[in-house]
């Protein structure tokens, strides 16, 4: 979005920005939860790589 502002593409336009989330809740995850997430990510990455190599 910064590029759009710099290039003048959004000059004078109204923009609705939603979400506004942050990652503070991640600091409350246990080591086991982090390990579970890592494994889910690795599994998804392996699946994607396998599909690309066909």
C-alpha positions as a printed NumPy array, in Angstrom:
array([[  0.   ,   0.   ,   0.   ],
       [  2.923,   2.34 ,   0.656],
       [  3.803,   2.1  ,  -3.026],
       [  0.311,   3.225,  -3.971],
       [  0.652,   6.3  ,  -1.79 ],
       [  4.131,   7.068,  -3.068],
       [  3.05 ,   6.711,  -6.701],
       [ -0.013,   8.875,  -6.104],
       [ -2.493,   6.13 ,  -6.977],
       [ -4.511,   6.701,  -3.8  ],
       [ -4.311,  10.467,  -3.677],
       [ -7.591,  11.861,  -2.408],
       [ -9.15 ,   8.421,  -1.99 ],
       [-10.84 ,   6.991,   1.074],
       [ -9.458,   3.696,   2.288],
       [-11.085,   1.365,   4.788],
       [ -8.494,  -0.571,   6.734],
       [ -9.872,  -3.467,   8.715],
       [ -8.371,  -6.061,  10.954],
       [ -6.068,  -4.036,  13.119],
       [ -4.932,  -7.28 ,  14.69 ],
       [ -1.635,  -7.877,  16.333],
       [  0.306, -10.909,  17.339],
       [  0.357, -10.413,  21.108],
       [ -1.743, -13.517,  21.696],
       [  1.048, -15.622,  20.203],
       [  3.169, -14.843,  23.249],
       [  0.716, -16.868,  25.329],
       [  1.184, -20.095,  23.353],
       [  2.826, -23.038,  25.064],
       [  5.863, -24.834,  23.655],
       [  3.606, -27.708,  22.659],
       [  1.299, -25.353,  20.725],
       [  4.302, -23.827,  18.928],
       [  5.564, -27.296,  18.029],
       [  2.109, -28.256,  16.727],
       [  2.017, -25.146,  14.533],
       [  5.516, -25.826,  13.199],
       [  4.485, -29.35 ,  12.283],
       [  1.323, -28.112,  10.515],
       [  3.423, -25.623,   8.526],
       [  6.031, -28.248,   7.621],
       [  3.306, -30.64 ,   6.525],
       [  1.647, -27.998,   4.339],
       [  5.025, -27.008,   2.846],
       [  5.894, -30.637,   2.083],
       [  2.515, -31.137,   0.422],
       [  2.963, -27.988,  -1.691],
       [  6.481, -29.024,  -2.731],
       [  5.262, -32.477,  -3.73 ],
       [  2.532, -30.968,  -5.915],
       [  5.015, -28.637,  -7.622],
       [  7.432, -31.442,  -8.447],
       [  4.846, -33.49 , -10.378]])
